[in-house]
Amino acid sequence: VVWPQSVGQVQELAALCYRCRVPMVPFGTGTGLEGGVNAVQGGVCFDLSCMDTIAELSLEDFSVTVEPGVT
């Protein structure tokens, strides 16, 4: 399990996994019910819960841009 805290860290970790042919398993806030974190073929779990910033909020059109760990 790795806990990246920025997009740059995710990019570096993803590039390393790609080079080493290691599967990547993303984990955001744990709200999924489909068992996506079940790494049946092994791999590295990217726990994105530390990436919990609200990047942009528009009250005008009710849209928001968030990182994957926002609850």
PDB file of N, CA, C and O in Angstrom:
ATOM      1  N   VAL A   1       0.852  -1.179   0.000  1.00  0.00           N
ATOM      2  CA  VAL A   1       0.000   0.000   0.000  1.00  0.00           C
ATOM      3  C   VAL A   1       0.891   1.232   0.000  1.00  0.00           C
ATOM      4  O   VAL A   1       1.863   1.318   0.750  1.00  0.00           O
ATOM      5  N   VAL A   2       0.537   2.187  -0.860  1.00  0.00           N
ATOM      6  CA  VAL A   2       1.219   3.482  -0.878  1.00  0.00           C
ATOM      7  C   VAL A   2       0.170   4.567  -0.668  1.00  0.00           C
ATOM      8  O   VAL A   2      -0.992   4.399  -1.035  1.00  0.00           O
ATOM      9  N   TRP A   3       0.587   5.669  -0.080  1.00  0.00           N
ATOM     10  CA  TRP A   3      -0.310   6.786   0.234  1.00  0.00           C
ATOM     11  C   TRP A   3       0.186   8.063  -0.437  1.00  0.00           C
ATOM     12  O   TRP A   3       0.728   8.933   0.244  1.00  0.00           O
ATOM     13  N   PRO A   4       0.016   8.201  -1.751  1.00  0.00           N
ATOM     14  CA  PRO A   4       0.469   9.427  -2.415  1.00  0.00           C
ATOM     15  C   PRO A   4      -0.344  10.626  -1.933  1.00  0.00           C
ATOM     16  O   PRO A   4      -1.508  10.499  -1.554  1.00  0.00           O
ATOM     17  N   GLN A   5       0.303  11.794  -1.958  1.00  0.00           N
ATOM     18  CA  GLN A   5      -0.352  13.004  -1.485  1.00  0.00           C
ATOM     19  C   GLN A   5      -0.472  14.073  -2.560  1.00  0.00           C
ATOM     20  O   GLN A   5      -0.939  15.181  -2.294  1.00  0.00           O
ATOM     21  N   SER A   6      -0.047  13.736  -3.783  1.00  0.00           N
ATOM     22  CA  SER A   6      -0.151  14.696  -4.877  1.00  0.00           C
ATOM     23  C   SER A   6      -0.255  13.944  -6.200  1.00  0.00           C
ATOM     24  O   SER A   6       0.066  12.759  -6.288  1.00  0.00           O
ATOM     25  N   VAL A   7      -0.710  14.658  -7.219  1.00  0.00           N
ATOM     26  CA  VAL A   7      -0.814  14.069  -8.556  1.00  0.00           C
ATOM     27  C   VAL A   7       0.564  13.638  -9.044  1.00  0.00           C
ATOM     28  O   VAL A   7       0.694  12.594  -9.683  1.00  0.00           O
ATOM     29  N   GLY A   8       1.588  14.426  -8.753  1.00  0.00           N
ATOM     30  CA  GLY A   8       2.951  14.086  -9.166  1.00  0.00           C
ATOM     31  C   GLY A   8       3.417  12.768  -8.576  1.00  0.00           C
ATOM     32  O   GLY A   8       4.056  11.968  -9.260  1.00  0.00           O
ATOM     33  N   GLN A   9       3.099  12.540  -7.313  1.00  0.00           N
ATOM     34  CA  GLN A   9       3.478  11.274  -6.684  1.00  0.00           C
ATOM     35  C   GLN A   9       2.732  10.099  -7.317  1.00  0.00           C
ATOM     36  O   GLN A   9       3.307   9.028  -7.515  1.00  0.00           O
ATOM     37  N   VAL A  10       1.456  10.301  -7.634  1.00  0.00           N
ATOM     38  CA  VAL A  10       0.690   9.245  -8.306  1.00  0.00           C
ATOM     39  C   VAL A  10       1.334   8.937  -9.661  1.00  0.00           C
ATOM     40  O   VAL A  10       1.467   7.770 -10.032  1.00  0.00           O
ATOM     41  N   GLN A  11       1.729   9.966 -10.391  1.00  0.00           N
ATOM     42  CA  GLN A  11       2.359   9.773 -11.697  1.00  0.00           C
ATOM     43  C   GLN A  11       3.657   8.983 -11.579  1.00  0.00           C
ATOM     44  O   GLN A  11       3.905   8.070 -12.368  1.00  0.00           O
ATOM     45  N   GLU A  12       4.479   9.329 -10.601  1.00  0.00           N
ATOM     46  CA  GLU A  12       5.751   8.624 -10.414  1.00  0.00           C
ATOM     47  C   GLU A  12       5.523   7.163 -10.037  1.00  0.00           C
ATOM     48  O   GLU A  12       6.181   6.272 -10.576  1.00  0.00           O
ATOM     49  N   LEU A  13       4.599   6.915  -9.120  1.00  0.00           N
ATOM     50  CA  LEU A  13       4.303   5.549  -8.700  1.00  0.00           C
ATOM     51  C   LEU A  13       3.714   4.734  -9.847  1.00  0.00           C
ATOM     52  O   LEU A  13       4.050   3.562 -10.015  1.00  0.00           O
ATOM     53  N   ALA A  14       2.830   5.357 -10.641  1.00  0.00           N
ATOM     54  CA  ALA A  14       2.226   4.664 -11.776  1.00  0.00           C
ATOM     55  C   ALA A  14       3.289   4.315 -12.816  1.00  0.00           C
ATOM     56  O   ALA A  14       3.259   3.228 -13.394  1.00  0.00           O
ATOM     57  N   ALA A  15       4.220   5.224 -13.055  1.00  0.00           N
ATOM     58  CA  ALA A  15       5.298   4.952 -14.015  1.00  0.00           C
ATOM     59  C   ALA A  15       6.171   3.793 -13.530  1.00  0.00           C
ATOM     60  O   ALA A  15       6.576   2.946 -14.327  1.00  0.00           O
ATOM     61  N   LEU A  16       6.459   3.754 -12.238  1.00  0.00           N
ATOM     62  CA  LEU A  16       7.257   2.669 -11.669  1.00  0.00           C
ATOM     63  C   LEU A  16       6.526   1.330 -11.804  1.00  0.00           C
ATOM     64  O   LEU A  16       7.120   0.328 -12.201  1.00  0.00           O
ATOM     65  N   CYS A  17       5.250   1.321 -11.474  1.00  0.00           N
ATOM     66  CA  CYS A  17       4.459   0.090 -11.612  1.00  0.00           C
ATOM     67  C   CYS A  17       4.417  -0.369 -13.068  1.00  0.00           C
ATOM     68  O   CYS A  17       4.530  -1.561 -13.353  1.00  0.00           O
ATOM     69  N   TYR A  18       4.256   0.576 -13.976  1.00  0.00           N
ATOM     70  CA  TYR A  18       4.216   0.241 -15.397  1.00  0.00           C
ATOM     71  C   TYR A  18       5.535  -0.390 -15.846  1.00  0.00           C
ATOM     72  O   TYR A  18       5.544  -1.417 -16.525  1.00  0.00           O
ATOM     73  N   ARG A  19       6.643   0.237 -15.457  1.00  0.00           N
ATOM     74  CA  ARG A  19       7.967  -0.291 -15.845  1.00  0.00           C
ATOM     75  C   ARG A  19       8.201  -1.689 -15.296  1.00  0.00           C
ATOM     76  O   ARG A  19       8.804  -2.531 -15.961  1.00  0.00           O
ATOM     77  N   CYS A  20       7.721  -1.935 -14.076  1.00  0.00           N
ATOM     78  CA  CYS A  20       7.939  -3.234 -13.418  1.00  0.00           C
ATOM     79  C   CYS A  20       6.796  -4.218 -13.679  1.00  0.00           C
ATOM     80  O   CYS A  20       6.805  -5.333 -13.157  1.00  0.00           O
ATOM     81  N   ARG A  21       5.823  -3.810 -14.477  1.00  0.00           N
ATOM     82  CA  ARG A  21       4.666  -4.654 -14.817  1.00  0.00           C
ATOM     83  C   ARG A  21       3.919  -5.138 -13.571  1.00  0.00           C
ATOM     84  O   ARG A  21       3.546  -6.306 -13.467  1.00  0.00           O
ATOM     85  N   VAL A  22       3.711  -4.211 -12.628  1.00  0.00           N
ATOM     86  CA  VAL A  22       2.996  -4.501 -11.387  1.00  0.00           C
ATOM     87  C   VAL A  22       1.615  -3.855 -11.471  1.00  0.00           C
ATOM     88  O   VAL A  22       1.520  -2.664 -11.768  1.00  0.00           O
ATOM     89  N   PRO A  23       0.546  -4.604 -11.220  1.00  0.00           N
ATOM     90  CA  PRO A  23      -0.796  -4.022 -11.271  1.00  0.00           C
ATOM     91  C   PRO A  23      -0.981  -2.915 -10.225  1.00  0.00           C
ATOM     92  O   PRO A  23      -0.409  -2.962  -9.136  1.00  0.00           O
ATOM     93  N   MET A  24      -1.796  -1.921 -10.588  1.00  0.00           N
ATOM     94  CA  MET A  24      -2.141  -0.826  -9.687  1.00  0.00           C
ATOM     95  C   MET A  24      -3.611  -0.973  -9.302  1.00  0.00           C
ATOM     96  O   MET A  24      -4.463  -1.204 -10.159  1.00  0.00           O
ATOM     97  N   VAL A  25      -3.900  -0.838  -8.015  1.00  0.00           N
ATOM     98  CA  VAL A  25      -5.268  -0.954  -7.521  1.00  0.00           C
ATOM     99  C   VAL A  25      -5.603   0.337  -6.785  1.00  0.00           C
ATOM    100  O   VAL A  25      -5.100   0.555  -5.683  1.00  0.00           O
ATOM    101  N   PRO A  26      -6.453   1.216  -7.371  1.00  0.00           N
ATOM    102  CA  PRO A  26      -6.775   2.469  -6.709  1.00  0.00           C
ATOM    103  C   PRO A  26      -7.779   2.280  -5.581  1.00  0.00           C
ATOM    104  O   PRO A  26      -8.673   1.438  -5.666  1.00  0.00           O
ATOM    105  N   PHE A  27      -7.625   3.068  -4.529  1.00  0.00           N
ATOM    106  CA  PHE A  27      -8.565   3.088  -3.409  1.00  0.00           C
ATOM    107  C   PHE A  27      -8.808   4.540  -3.055  1.00  0.00           C
ATOM    108  O   PHE A  27      -7.880   5.254  -2.676  1.00  0.00           O
ATOM    109  N   GLY A  28     -10.055   4.983  -3.177  1.00  0.00           N
ATOM    110  CA  GLY A  28     -10.389   6.379  -2.897  1.00  0.00           C
ATOM    111  C   GLY A  28     -10.887   6.563  -1.481  1.00  0.00           C
ATOM    112  O   GLY A  28     -10.101   6.742  -0.551  1.00  0.00           O
ATOM    113  N   THR A  29     -12.210   6.517  -1.324  1.00  0.00           N
ATOM    114  CA  THR A  29     -12.798   6.736  -0.004  1.00  0.00           C
ATOM    115  C   THR A  29     -13.413   5.473   0.583  1.00  0.00           C
ATOM    116  O   THR A  29     -13.924   5.497   1.703  1.00  0.00           O
ATOM    117  N   GLY A  30     -13.370   4.388  -0.146  1.00  0.00           N
ATOM    118  CA  GLY A  30     -13.890   3.126   0.363  1.00  0.00           C
ATOM    119  C   GLY A  30     -15.388   2.999   0.287  1.00  0.00           C
ATOM    120  O   GLY A  30     -15.978   2.214   1.028  1.00  0.00           O
ATOM    121  N   THR A  31     -16.027   3.763  -0.602  1.00  0.00           N
ATOM    122  CA  THR A  31     -17.481   3.715  -0.697  1.00  0.00           C
ATOM    123  C   THR A  31     -17.964   2.682  -1.709  1.00  0.00           C
ATOM    124  O   THR A  31     -19.160   2.396  -1.763  1.00  0.00           O
ATOM    125  N   GLY A  32     -17.070   2.118  -2.509  1.00  0.00           N
ATOM    126  CA  GLY A  32     -17.480   1.153  -3.524  1.00  0.00           C
ATOM    127  C   GLY A  32     -17.916  -0.172  -2.924  1.00  0.00           C
ATOM    128  O   GLY A  32     -17.380  -0.613  -1.908  1.00  0.00           O
ATOM    129  N   LEU A  33     -18.885  -0.795  -3.556  1.00  0.00           N
ATOM    130  CA  LEU A  33     -19.404  -2.068  -3.078  1.00  0.00           C
ATOM    131  C   LEU A  33     -18.994  -3.236  -3.976  1.00  0.00           C
ATOM    132  O   LEU A  33     -19.356  -4.382  -3.708  1.00  0.00           O
ATOM    133  N   GLU A  34     -18.246  -2.953  -5.032  1.00  0.00           N
ATOM    134  CA  GLU A  34     -17.945  -3.985  -6.012  1.00  0.00           C
ATOM    135  C   GLU A  34     -16.657  -4.760  -5.727  1.00  0.00           C
ATOM    136  O   GLU A  34     -16.299  -5.641  -6.508  1.00  0.00           O
ATOM    137  N   GLY A  35     -15.961  -4.463  -4.650  1.00  0.00           N
ATOM    138  CA  GLY A  35     -14.748  -5.214  -4.300  1.00  0.00           C
ATOM    139  C   GLY A  35     -13.554  -4.876  -5.161  1.00  0.00           C
ATOM    140  O   GLY A  35     -12.706  -5.737  -5.396  1.00  0.00           O
ATOM    141  N   GLY A  36     -13.463  -3.661  -5.635  1.00  0.00           N
ATOM    142  CA  GLY A  36     -12.381  -3.254  -6.521  1.00  0.00           C
ATOM    143  C   GLY A  36     -11.006  -3.291  -5.897  1.00  0.00           C
ATOM    144  O   GLY A  36     -10.013  -3.345  -6.623  1.00  0.00           O
ATOM    145  N   VAL A  37     -10.909  -3.265  -4.584  1.00  0.00           N
ATOM    146  CA  VAL A  37      -9.612  -3.276  -3.913  1.00  0.00           C
ATOM    147  C   VAL A  37      -9.091  -4.703  -3.753  1.00  0.00           C
ATOM    148  O   VAL A  37      -7.954  -4.902  -3.323  1.00  0.00           O
ATOM    149  N   ASN A  38      -9.890  -5.668  -4.085  1.00  0.00           N
ATOM    150  CA  ASN A  38      -9.483  -7.064  -3.987  1.00  0.00           C
ATOM    151  C   ASN A  38      -8.488  -7.372  -5.104  1.00  0.00           C
ATOM    152  O   ASN A  38      -8.884  -7.644  -6.237  1.00  0.00           O
ATOM    153  N   ALA A  39      -7.209  -7.328  -4.781  1.00  0.00           N
ATOM    154  CA  ALA A  39      -6.146  -7.512  -5.784  1.00  0.00           C
ATOM    155  C   ALA A  39      -5.883  -8.999  -5.987  1.00  0.00           C
ATOM    156  O   ALA A  39      -4.944  -9.554  -5.416  1.00  0.00           O
ATOM    157  N   VAL A  40      -6.706  -9.633  -6.793  1.00  0.00           N
ATOM    158  CA  VAL A  40      -6.606 -11.083  -6.988  1.00  0.00           C
ATOM    159  C   VAL A  40      -5.321 -11.501  -7.687  1.00  0.00           C
ATOM    160  O   VAL A  40      -4.900 -12.652  -7.564  1.00  0.00           O
ATOM    161  N   GLN A  41      -4.694 -10.590  -8.415  1.00  0.00           N
ATOM    162  CA  GLN A  41      -3.431 -10.893  -9.094  1.00  0.00           C
ATOM    163  C   GLN A  41      -2.262 -10.138  -8.465  1.00  0.00           C
ATOM    164  O   GLN A  41      -1.226  -9.955  -9.105  1.00  0.00           O
ATOM    165  N   GLY A  42      -2.422  -9.700  -7.219  1.00  0.00           N
ATOM    166  CA  GLY A  42      -1.363  -8.945  -6.558  1.00  0.00           C
ATOM    167  C   GLY A  42      -1.347  -7.509  -7.029  1.00  0.00           C
ATOM    168  O   GLY A  42      -2.257  -7.064  -7.729  1.00  0.00           O
ATOM    169  N   GLY A  43      -0.318  -6.792  -6.648  1.00  0.00           N
ATOM    170  CA  GLY A  43      -0.190  -5.415  -7.083  1.00  0.00           C
ATOM    171  C   GLY A  43       0.005  -4.460  -5.928  1.00  0.00           C
ATOM    172  O   GLY A  43       0.155  -4.863  -4.775  1.00  0.00           O
ATOM    173  N   VAL A  44      -0.001  -3.184  -6.269  1.00  0.00           N
ATOM    174  CA  VAL A  44       0.180  -2.113  -5.299  1.00  0.00           C
ATOM    175  C   VAL A  44      -1.133  -1.363  -5.166  1.00  0.00           C
ATOM    176  O   VAL A  44      -1.703  -0.914  -6.161  1.00  0.00           O
ATOM    177  N   CYS A  45      -1.613  -1.229  -3.934  1.00  0.00           N
ATOM    178  CA  CYS A  45      -2.823  -0.462  -3.682  1.00  0.00           C
ATOM    179  C   CYS A  45      -2.442   1.009  -3.517  1.00  0.00           C
ATOM    180  O   CYS A  45      -1.627   1.350  -2.660  1.00  0.00           O
ATOM    181  N   PHE A  46      -3.026   1.871  -4.331  1.00  0.00           N
ATOM    182  CA  PHE A  46      -2.838   3.308  -4.230  1.00  0.00           C
ATOM    183  C   PHE A  46      -3.957   3.848  -3.351  1.00  0.00           C
ATOM    184  O   PHE A  46      -5.065   4.073  -3.839  1.00  0.00           O
ATOM    185  N   ASP A  47      -3.692   4.062  -2.064  1.00  0.00           N
ATOM    186  CA  ASP A  47      -4.684   4.615  -1.144  1.00  0.00           C
ATOM    187  C   ASP A  47      -4.670   6.128  -1.326  1.00  0.00           C
ATOM    188  O   ASP A  47      -3.731   6.805  -0.906  1.00  0.00           O
ATOM    189  N   LEU A  48      -5.706   6.646  -1.947  1.00  0.00           N
ATOM    190  CA  LEU A  48      -5.774   8.063  -2.303  1.00  0.00           C
ATOM    191  C   LEU A  48      -6.501   8.908  -1.267  1.00  0.00           C
ATOM    192  O   LEU A  48      -6.859  10.055  -1.536  1.00  0.00           O
ATOM    193  N   SER A  49      -6.721   8.344  -0.085  1.00  0.00           N
ATOM    194  CA  SER A  49      -7.477   9.059   0.944  1.00  0.00           C
ATOM    195  C   SER A  49      -6.766  10.311   1.449  1.00  0.00           C
ATOM    196  O   SER A  49      -7.418  11.200   1.996  1.00  0.00           O
ATOM    197  N   CYS A  50      -5.462  10.403   1.282  1.00  0.00           N
ATOM    198  CA  CYS A  50      -4.726  11.616   1.698  1.00  0.00           C
ATOM    199  C   CYS A  50      -4.937  12.770   0.711  1.00  0.00           C
ATOM    200  O   CYS A  50      -4.668  13.929   1.029  1.00  0.00           O
ATOM    201  N   MET A  51      -5.419  12.435  -0.484  1.00  0.00           N
ATOM    202  CA  MET A  51      -5.664  13.466  -1.498  1.00  0.00           C
ATOM    203  C   MET A  51      -7.115  13.919  -1.350  1.00  0.00           C
ATOM    204  O   MET A  51      -7.999  13.460  -2.073  1.00  0.00           O
ATOM    205  N   ASP A  52      -7.343  14.827  -0.401  1.00  0.00           N
ATOM    206  CA  ASP A  52      -8.712  15.202  -0.052  1.00  0.00           C
ATOM    207  C   ASP A  52      -8.984  16.698  -0.181  1.00  0.00           C
ATOM    208  O   ASP A  52      -9.716  17.280   0.620  1.00  0.00           O
ATOM    209  N   THR A  53      -8.394  17.301  -1.186  1.00  0.00           N
ATOM    210  CA  THR A  53      -8.552  18.737  -1.403  1.00  0.00           C
ATOM    211  C   THR A  53      -9.707  19.038  -2.350  1.00  0.00           C
ATOM    212  O   THR A  53      -9.895  18.347  -3.351  1.00  0.00           O
ATOM    213  N   ILE A  54     -10.470  20.061  -2.032  1.00  0.00           N
ATOM    214  CA  ILE A  54     -11.471  20.586  -2.954  1.00  0.00           C
ATOM    215  C   ILE A  54     -10.759  21.650  -3.772  1.00  0.00           C
ATOM    216  O   ILE A  54     -10.424  22.718  -3.258  1.00  0.00           O
ATOM    217  N   ALA A  55     -10.530  21.360  -5.038  1.00  0.00           N
ATOM    218  CA  ALA A  55      -9.721  22.234  -5.886  1.00  0.00           C
ATOM    219  C   ALA A  55     -10.484  23.451  -6.378  1.00  0.00           C
ATOM    220  O   ALA A  55      -9.933  24.550  -6.445  1.00  0.00           O
ATOM    221  N   GLU A  56     -11.759  23.257  -6.724  1.00  0.00           N
ATOM    222  CA  GLU A  56     -12.536  24.362  -7.275  1.00  0.00           C
ATOM    223  C   GLU A  56     -14.009  24.155  -6.956  1.00  0.00           C
ATOM    224  O   GLU A  56     -14.531  23.044  -7.056  1.00  0.00           O
ATOM    225  N   LEU A  57     -14.660  25.224  -6.577  1.00  0.00           N
ATOM    226  CA  LEU A  57     -16.086  25.182  -6.254  1.00  0.00           C
ATOM    227  C   LEU A  57     -16.775  26.330  -6.975  1.00  0.00           C
ATOM    228  O   LEU A  57     -16.406  27.491  -6.803  1.00  0.00           O
ATOM    229  N   SER A  58     -17.775  26.003  -7.781  1.00  0.00           N
ATOM    230  CA  SER A  58     -18.511  27.028  -8.515  1.00  0.00           C
ATOM    231  C   SER A  58     -19.954  27.055  -8.037  1.00  0.00           C
ATOM    232  O   SER A  58     -20.734  26.150  -8.333  1.00  0.00           O
ATOM    233  N   LEU A  59     -20.295  28.083  -7.308  1.00  0.00           N
ATOM    234  CA  LEU A  59     -21.673  28.236  -6.833  1.00  0.00           C
ATOM    235  C   LEU A  59     -22.604  28.618  -7.989  1.00  0.00           C
ATOM    236  O   LEU A  59     -23.813  28.389  -7.933  1.00  0.00           O
ATOM    237  N   GLU A  60     -22.023  29.195  -9.022  1.00  0.00           N
ATOM    238  CA  GLU A  60     -22.804  29.637 -10.172  1.00  0.00           C
ATOM    239  C   GLU A  60     -23.460  28.474 -10.915  1.00  0.00           C
ATOM    240  O   GLU A  60     -24.640  28.541 -11.261  1.00  0.00           O
ATOM    241  N   ASP A  61     -22.698  27.416 -11.157  1.00  0.00           N
ATOM    242  CA  ASP A  61     -23.251  26.272 -11.900  1.00  0.00           C
ATOM    243  C   ASP A  61     -23.270  24.981 -11.075  1.00  0.00           C
ATOM    244  O   ASP A  61     -23.465  23.896 -11.621  1.00  0.00           O
ATOM    245  N   PHE A  62     -23.070  25.101  -9.774  1.00  0.00           N
ATOM    246  CA  PHE A  62     -23.140  23.962  -8.851  1.00  0.00           C
ATOM    247  C   PHE A  62     -22.179  22.836  -9.221  1.00  0.00           C
ATOM    248  O   PHE A  62     -22.532  21.661  -9.120  1.00  0.00           O
ATOM    249  N   SER A  63     -20.981  23.185  -9.643  1.00  0.00           N
ATOM    250  CA  SER A  63     -19.985  22.155  -9.967  1.00  0.00           C
ATOM    251  C   SER A  63     -18.804  22.275  -9.007  1.00  0.00           C
ATOM    252  O   SER A  63     -18.535  23.339  -8.448  1.00  0.00           O
ATOM    253  N   VAL A  64     -18.116  21.162  -8.835  1.00  0.00           N
ATOM    254  CA  VAL A  64     -16.972  21.135  -7.935  1.00  0.00           C
ATOM    255  C   VAL A  64     -15.920  20.199  -8.515  1.00  0.00           C
ATOM    256  O   VAL A  64     -16.249  19.164  -9.095  1.00  0.00           O
ATOM    257  N   THR A  65     -14.667  20.565  -8.355  1.00  0.00           N
ATOM    258  CA  THR A  65     -13.538  19.727  -8.761  1.00  0.00           C
ATOM    259  C   THR A  65     -12.828  19.289  -7.499  1.00  0.00           C
ATOM    260  O   THR A  65     -12.369  20.122  -6.717  1.00  0.00           O
ATOM    261  N   VAL A  66     -12.733  17.972  -7.296  1.00  0.00           N
ATOM    262  CA  VAL A  66     -12.151  17.439  -6.067  1.00  0.00           C
ATOM    263  C   VAL A  66     -11.085  16.389  -6.371  1.00  0.00           C
ATOM    264  O   VAL A  66     -11.029  15.839  -7.471  1.00  0.00           O
ATOM    265  N   GLU A  67     -10.242  16.125  -5.374  1.00  0.00           N
ATOM    266  CA  GLU A  67      -9.292  15.020  -5.466  1.00  0.00           C
ATOM    267  C   GLU A  67     -10.030  13.748  -5.041  1.00  0.00           C
ATOM    268  O   GLU A  67     -11.093  13.840  -4.429  1.00  0.00           O
ATOM    269  N   PRO A  68      -9.493  12.564  -5.350  1.00  0.00           N
ATOM    270  CA  PRO A  68     -10.232  11.316  -5.140  1.00  0.00           C
ATOM    271  C   PRO A  68     -10.517  10.932  -3.694  1.00  0.00           C
ATOM    272  O   PRO A  68     -11.359  10.065  -3.459  1.00  0.00           O
ATOM    273  N   GLY A  69      -9.851  11.540  -2.716  1.00  0.00           N
ATOM    274  CA  GLY A  69     -10.067  11.165  -1.328  1.00  0.00           C
ATOM    275  C   GLY A  69     -11.095  11.991  -0.591  1.00  0.00           C
ATOM    276  O   GLY A  69     -11.301  11.792   0.606  1.00  0.00           O
ATOM    277  N   VAL A  70     -11.754  12.930  -1.289  1.00  0.00           N
ATOM    278  CA  VAL A  70     -12.738  13.784  -0.630  1.00  0.00           C
ATOM    279  C   VAL A  70     -13.973  12.970  -0.264  1.00  0.00           C
ATOM    280  O   VAL A  70     -14.511  12.226  -1.085  1.00  0.00           O
ATOM    281  N   THR A  71     -14.409  13.123   0.976  1.00  0.00           N
ATOM    282  CA  THR A  71     -15.633  12.423   1.410  1.00  0.00           C
ATOM    283  C   THR A  71     -16.767  13.413   1.564  1.00  0.00           C
ATOM    284  O   THR A  71     -17.880  13.027   1.921  1.00  0.00           O
TER     285      THR A  71
END
